[in-house]
Amino acid sequence: MTTPLTSSASPSSPPASAFGIVLSKDVMLPMRDGLRLATDLYRPARDGEPLPGPFPAILCRTPYDKTDRRYAELADLFTPRGYVVALQDMRDRYRSEGSGDYEHTATPHEGRDGYDTVEWLASRPWSNGKVGMVGSSFAAVTQARAALERPPHLAAIWPDVTPTNNFHHQTREGGAMQLQMFWALFVHAQDSQDIRHDPAKQAEVWNDLRDMRKLLLGMPWRPGQLSLRHTPKLEQTLFNYYTRGRYDAWWAEERNDYTAHFHRHADIPATFSTGWYDAYTHAMTGYFSAMAAKNRTPQRLVVGPWSHVGMRGDSPFLNDVDFGPSSAWGVSRYFEEQLRFFDRWLKGIDNGIERDPPVRLFVMGGGTGRRTPEGRLDHGGAWRSEREWPLARARPTPYCLHADGTLSPAPPHDADASRSFTFDPLNPVPSIGGSLCAIMELPAPAAAGNVEAMWTRFLNPVLRLRNLLGPGPYDQHETANVFGAHAPYRRLRDRDDVLVFQTPPLPEPLEVTGPIAVHLWVASTATDTDFTAKLIDAYPPSEDYPEGFDLNLCDSIIRCRYREGWDREVPMEPSKPCRVTITLPPTSNLFARGHRLRLDISSSNFPRLDVNPNTGEPVGQHTHTQPATNTVFCDPTRPSHVVVPVV
């Protein structure tokens, strides 16, 4: 059933034209160690003069330049309605002072700097004593870190799409490295304070972004090899991400693992938002669940059919798939929701928000399955309100893998049944969409005299980056545009190194909503290898899609040396069966009648995740690669299966 997304309560904030704006740029806020952070303050004004208040404050702390339009538009919305908006460059970034400690999301000072900034804002004569925080991705990391410090005047937060554990959510997924973090470090290097006065070093970083395909194929990387050597802290961060495969003392530090410190988190109203194709769906749904269990103040969760920061998009489609007009929020809807949230908790206006159901989910599926006039699959979907996450009424249902390729609730019955394939690290299964932020590259410069060249010279190179691997849903079919694919381009289901397990055509619609676990009995000729799992909504052949449409929902991996715990490495004994578990991100999808629920098993998903060389050498330091014969068992004593939450 589709339910309304907003309360019937009347609007409560002043109209957009109630106040003008006075901007104070680069106000240097002092931190406790004496370092100063550049902050732009947008204050409500009348006739060009700032008003005395009292007003609440909205704070956004970012490493990506506080003057960027995506941040300044916060002030355009909130300040005319009676909020002071503070946009701040993090330390070591842009116009803030630096201490030489910028290590991407492992930066050590974030919590303390957030605390000091919140309390400075609350101490101003114009303040009503309440500060809220907003922002997506890194600008949501800064919210979580500040909330762990419990600043007394932090009154509400809205973190959108953020990790809460860098090891599990952002960098070492299932023991493999998420290569989105390799690409991201170059984006953070190009504007690093280390090289801001050195155009030659900046050019080296941009050249590496232009050669991203070559660099991804050139693993293992070595210190001093990449342009990141010009930003030593970021190079150190790369090799921490790349070679620290075990969960060790570095990963356990608070700057990397906020979840271990959730008991200290401020008990304040919060809204957590993400998308089913975001890199951090597991993190954000878990963040909400932890705070809902711990806190007495209202906690809210919103999950749409979006990719990373896709909530801000105004399109109902994502790549090959259309989810219908109700799926799109866009900036205006996003800000309207935020305004209602902060009106309640920073201004004390009773607009009924705390009486709304705490969880809003978009259940994908239910469309016509036809090709839209724009050439996309009409998968459809609808919003639904819920009381909790995970859903209490979802029934964990095991589907067993059978040697004939079927996926069924019935247990396997054939003794010694198994399926095997050869995994060659030099020919990995290419990633076609999925749950990630993105991996991007800088296109080659346009030819001199070209119209494109005339205009792109005015653009910051960041605005010219293009997806090498984009997030989201795609038909799982190799094409010439898929990085790593080779002719003859095949459906992934037809590759020799992909094992397909699927149900018969479903006699009735089947809804799957929640987290998913894949339990496999496996063996390998290698002492270490990977196994991957991908959940698919397999459309039957139709007039519009004669080969069907293989819609990816969620996927993940296990690096087998970590099968007995993330803090230890246990080599496999060649050809000896062992059990592994692959935890997939949560999803919500209605499989239509006649569709098949499908699980694809393989050993690679590149370049979303790095490729295991199969040698058992130290992570990120291998000297060669070798093929492995990998086996999945499907017999009564070794019943490989997937557990899906059926609603």
N, C-alpha and C positions, 0 to 999 in steps of 0.2 A: 504494500500500500504506500502511495506517495503522500508525504506529510508536508505541511508548510514549513518553511525555513525560518520564518520570523514571527515574533509575537505580534499580537494585535495592538500592543501598547503604542500610543501616539509618540511621534518624535519628541525628543526632550532637549536636544542641544539648541543653542541659538542658531538662527539661519546663517548661511555661509557668508553673508555680507555684514554680519553684526559688528565685526571689528576689522580694522586694517592690520597691517603687519609692519613691524619695525625689526630689521635684521641687524644684529651685532655679530660681525664676523671675527672668527679666530680669537674668541675669548679664551685666554690661557688658564685652564683650571688646574690648580696645584694638586698633585697626588701626595701621599704620605711620605714618599721618598724624595720629594722636592722636584720631581720631573713634572712638566706641564703639558696638558693635552689640549689641542686646538678644538674649540667647540663653537659652532654657530648657533646663536640663540634667536629664535623667531618669537617675538612677543606681541600679544594683542595690543593694538594701538588705535588712537582716534586722532584724526587731523595730524598724523605724522608723529605723534608723541606716544611713547609706551604708557600703558595704563598701570595703575598700582596694584591691581588684582583685588583679592587673592585668586590665583589661577593654579590648577594642577599642571604638571609637566609631563610631556611625552619624550622619552629618551631613546635614541637609536645610536648605538656604538658600532662602527664599521671599520674594516681595513681597506675598503674599496673607494675611498674619497667621498667625504661627507657632502661635497657640492654636487655630486651626481644627481641627475633628475629623479631617479627612483627614490632618493632620500628627500630631496627638496619638496617633492609633491606631498609628503607628509605634512609639511607646514602649510601648504596651500589648503589642505582639508581641515586640520585641527586648529590652527591658530585663529582663523576668523570665527571659530566657534568657542573661543574662550580657553584655549590651551597654550601654554608656552611649549614650543618644540625645540629640543636640544639635539643637534646632530654632531657627533664627535668622531674625529679620527683617532683610532687606537694608537697607543704608544708605538714608536718606530714606523709610523705610517703617515704619509703626506705631510701636513703642516704641524703635526704634533712633534714634541721632542722625543728623542730616542735614547734608549739605554742599551741598544745592541742585543736585545733579547727576543727578537721576533722569530718564532719557530712555527709559523703556520698555526694550526689550531692547538698546538702544544705549547703555545706561549704561556709563560708562568704567571704573568701579572694580572690576567684578565679579571679574576674575581675581586681583587683588592681595588683595581682601578674602577670597576663598576660600582663598588660600594662607595668609594670616595666621591665619584661623580654624582650618584644619587643623593648623597647627603649634602653635597655642595648646592645642588639645585633646590633641595628642600629648605636650605637655610636662607634663601634669598627673600628680601622683603615682599616680593610679589607672589611668593609661593603659598598655597593652601596646605602645604605639608605632605602632599601626596604626589608620588612619581610613578608612572607606568613605563614599561619598556616594550618596544616593538622591533620587528626586523626578521628577515629570512636568512637561512643558511648561516654564514659566519656571524651575521648580526643577530642570530638567535643563540649561537654559542655564547655570546657575551651576556645574554639574559640568564641562561642557565648558570653560568659561572658566578654572576652577581647574586643570584638567588641563593646559592650555597653559602654566601657570606652573610645573608640575612640583614641587609641594611634596614634600619628601623622605618624609613620612610618609603621603601619600595612597596607599593600598594597593589600592583597587578602587572601581569606580563602576558604577552601573546607571542610565544616562540613558534616560528613557522619553519618547518623542514630543517632540523638540525640533528647531528649525532649527539648522543650522551655518553658514548664510550668509543673513543677513537679506534681502539683495537677491533671491536666486534662490528661496529656500524660503518666505519669510514675507510679503514685501511687494510685490515687483515681478515677479510670475510672468509670464514670457514678455514682459515689458515693460509689462504692465497692472498695476494696483494690486489686491491682494487686499483686499477691503473688510472682511474680518474684522478687519483691523488698525485700520480707522476705528472700528468699534464698540468694540474692546478698549481704546482709549485713554480712552474715557469711563469704563470700569470702573476703570481705573487712576487716573483723575482724582477720582472720587467719594470716595476715601479718601486722597487726597494730603495730605501734611503742609502743603502750601501753603494749604489751605482747611479744615483740621480744626477750627478754632475759628470758622468762619464758616458757620452753617447756611444763610444765604441763598444763598451761592455753591454750596454742596453741592446745594441744591434746584434751582439752575439746571442742574447736571449731570444730575440725575435727570429733569428736564423734557426735556432733550435725549435721554436714553435712552427716554423715553416717546414722543418725536417722531421716533424713529429712521427710520421709513419716509419721513417728510417730508424729513429731512436727506439720506437716500440719493438722493432724487429731486431734491435742490436743488443738485447739483454744477453748476459748480465752486464749491468753498468758498473763502472769503477770510479772511485773518487778522483776528481781532477779531470775527468773525461768530458763533462758537460759544462755548459755555460753557468750552471748553478755554482760552480767553483768561485764565481765572483760575489756570491752571496753566501758566505760560509755557513751561517746558521741554517739557511734553507737547504744547502747541500747536506749538512748533518742530519736535518729532518728527513730528507729523502732516504738516506741510508738507514736511519732508524726505522722508517716505514718499510723499507725493502728487505732488510736483513734480520730484523728482530721478529722472527716468526713465532717465537714462544711469548706467552704472556709473562713478562718478567717485571722487575721492579720499576723500570721506566714506564711501562704501560700502566702500572698500578698507581702511578702518581695521580693526584687529583686533576691535574691539567689534562690528563688523557682519559680518566675514568670517573665521570661525575656520578655514575650510578652507585658506586660504593659509598658515596657521601650523601645520598638522598635523604638520610635521616636528619641532616642539617638544613635541608632546603626550606626556604621561607614558606610559611603557611599563608599563602595569599591566593586570591582568585587568579586562574590562569586558563587560557585557551590554547590548545595544541592543534596545529593544522599540518596536514601532509597530503600526499597523493598516493594512489596505489602503484604508480610507476616512479615514485620518488626513491632516491637512494636511502632515505631514512624512515621509511614506513615503520619498520620494526622498532626503531628508536623512539619515534614520536608516539606510537600507540603504547609502547612500554612506559614512556615518560608519563603519559596521562594515567595509566593504570596505577603506577606507583604513587602519584600524587593524590589520586582519588581514594586510594586505600589509606594514605597517611594523613591527609589534610582535612580540616573541618570546613574550610572555605570552598565555594563551588569551583569545580574543575570541569572543563569542556573539551570535547574532541571533535574535529571536523576532518573527514577524509573524502576527497573527491577523486575523479578519474584523471588525475593530473600527474605530470612529471615534476621534476624539481622546480620550485617556485611557480608551478603551473597555475596555482590559484589566481595569480595576477593576470593570466591570459584571458582574452575575451572570445576565444574560439571554441566551438563545441567539439572539435576534432583534435586528435593527436596522431600525427603521422598518417597511417593507413586507415584509421578507425574513427568513426563518428559516434559520439555518445549522446547526441541529442542536445537541443538548446538549453535545457535546464542544467546541464553539467557545467556550463561556463559561468564563472563569477566575474572576472575582470577586476581592474583596479577599483572602479567605482563601487562595486558590490563589496569587495574586500574591505575598503575603507568604511563603508556604511556599517558593516558588521563590527569593525573595530571601534567605531565611534559609539555605537550602542553599548559595547562592552565597557569602554572606559568611562562613558557617562555614568554608568552605574557605580563603578568601583573607585573612580577618582573624584566624581562630583556628587555622589550619593543620590542620584536621581532614580526613583523607583520606576523603572521601565519594564519590569517583569522578567528580565533576562534570567534571573536565578530560578525562575519557575519553568523555564523551557527544559525539555529533555536534554541531558548533558552530552549525548553523543549523536552526531549526524553523519551518516554514511551514504555514499553513493554506491548502490548495487548495480554493477555493470551488467549489461545483457538485457534481452527482452525486445530488441529492435527487429526490423523486418528481415535482416540478413541480406538485403539486396545492396547493390552498388548505388550510392547516392549520385545525383547529377554531377557532383564534384569529383566522383571517382573513388569514393571511400566506402568502406564497409559500414552499413548501418547496424552497429551493435547495440546502440541504445542504452538505457539504464534509467534509474529513478532514485531520488533521495529518500531516505528513511530515518526516522528518529528512533533512538534506542536509549536504554537506561544504563548500560554498562558496556565495558569492553574487557575481555572477549565476551561475546554474547552467551549468556547463561543457558539459552535454549539450543545453542549449537551442539550437535551430537558428534563427537569424534568418531569417525567411521573409517576403519581400515579397508583399503583396497589392495589385494595381493597381486604381485607380479607373477605372471605365469610364463613358462618357457615358450609357449606358442604366441606370445606377444599380447595376450589379453590382460586386462586389468579388471579384477573382480573382487567382490566381498568374499567369495568362496575361497577357502584355503587351498594351497597347491596340494596335489596328490601324487605327482610323478616323482619317484625316488631319483636322486642325483640329477635333477633337472637344473640346467643353467644356460646362460647365453654369454658369449665372449666376443670381444672385438679387439682390434689392434689400435692402440693409441700411439700416434707418432707426433712427438712435440714439434716437429718441423712442418706438420700439416694439421694445425689445430682447427677445431670447429669454430667458425667465425661467429662473433656476436652479432645478432640482428635485433637491435633495441634492447629493452630490459630495464631494470631498476637501477639507475645511476644518475649522477648529475649530468655529465657529458664528458666526452674527450674531443677536444677541438684542435684545429690546426690553422695556421695563417696561410691563406691562399697565396700562390705566386703573384707577384705584382703584375698589374695590367700593363699591356704594351704601351709605350710612349705614344701619345696622340690619341689613344683610346678615350672615349667619353668617360668610361669607368675610371680610368686613371686620373682624369681631370678632377673628379669629385672625391675619390677615395683619399687623395692627399690631404684633405681637410679632416679626415676621420682619425681619431685615436685608433691605433692598430687593434686594440681590444675589440672595437666595434666591427672589425673586419674578420674576426675569427669565425670559422665555420665548423660544423660538426664533422668529425671523423667518425665518431660513433654517437648517435643521438639516442636519448632515452625514449622509452615508451613502447607501445604495441606496434608490431609489424606482422605481416604474413611471413612465416619463417621459411623464406625462399631466398637462396643465394642469387644475387644479381651482380652486374659489373660495378655497381655503386657500393657494394658491401666490401669493406676493408677485409682482406684475407681470403675472399672467395676466389675461386678459380674455375675457368671453363672446363668441362661443361657445367653450367650453373644448375645446381640441384636444389630440391627441397631438402631441408635439413633431415627430414624423416627418411630420406633415401640414401643418406651417407652410410658407408659401411661402419663408421665408428660412432653411430648413434643407435642406441637400442630404444625401440618404440614399444610402449605398453599402453593399451587403450581399451576402454569399455566398448561393448557393443553399442550401437545407436541407442540413446536414452529413450525409454518409452514415455517418460514424463519429464518436465523441467526439473532441474536439480540446482539448488542454491548452495554455494560454498562460500562461507564468510568467516574469516578468522585466520589464525596462524596454521601452518602446515608443516608436518615433519615426515621425512623420508628415511626409513630404516632399511638398510641394505646389508645383506651378507655378500661379501666380495672377496676376491683374491686377485693377485697380480704376480707377474713374473719379476716385477721390480720390487725393490725394498721400500720405495716411496712412490706414490702416484696420486692422482686426484680422481674423484668421481663427482660429476655434476648432475643436477636434476632440474628439470624445467616443466612446469605445469602448463598445459595447453588446452584451450577450448577449440576442439577440432570441428570445424564446420563441414558438413557434407558437400559433395559436388553440387553445383547449381548452374543455372543458365549464366549468371553473372560471374561465378567462380567455378569453372569446369573442374579444376583440381581441388576444390575445397579451399578453405582459408584456415590456416593454422595460427590461431591468435595466442601469442604468449601472454601469460598472466604474471608469473613470478618464477624466479630461479635462484639457485645458489650452488655451493660447492663444499666439499670436504677434502682437505689435504691429509692423506691417511696417516702421516707420521704423528698428527695431533688427535687421532681418534680416541685416545684414552685420557685426554685433558689438554687444555690449551697451554698449560705450564710445563709440559713435558713432551719429549719426542721419542716415539717408540717405532723403530723400523718394522716393516712388514717382513714376515718370513715368506720368501717366494713360494707362490702357489698354495699357501696355507690360508684357508678361509678365516675371515674376521668380520666383525660387525662394525658398521659406521652409521652415523646419523647426519643427515643434511637438513638443516632448519631453513625453510623457505620463508621469505617475508609474507606477512598476511595479505590477503586479497579478499574481494567480494565480487562474486560473479554468478549470474544465473545462466547455467548451461541449458540451452533450449532443447525441446524434444527433437530427437533425431541427431543431435550433436553427440560427440564422444568426449569424455573426460580422458585426457591423455597425459602420460608422463614420459618424457624423454630422458634417458640416462646416457651420459657420455663421460669424457674425462677432460674436456677443455671448453672454454667459453672466452675466446680472445677477440678483441683486446679488453673486454670488460674486466677480465681477471688474468693475472699472469699465468704462464704455462709452466707446468711442472716438467723438469727435464728428465724425470724418472731415474735419476742416478743416486738419490739419497745423500748427495753432498750438502754442505751447509746452505741454508736458504739464501738465495741471491748471490751465491759465490760458486756456482757450478762451472765446470770446465768443459763439459760436453753434454749431449743429449743422447737418449737411446729410446727406441720403441719399446712398448710393453704390451703384453697380452693381458687384458683386464677382463674379469669374469664377474657376473652377477648371478647368484644362486637363487633358485626358485623352487625349492623342494620342501617337503613337510617339516624337516628338521631345521631348515634355514629359510624361513618364509619372508623374503624381502617384501616390504609393503610400504604404502604411503597412507598417512592418517590425515583425512580432510574433515573440516568442521562443516557438517551438513545442517542446514537450517530448514 
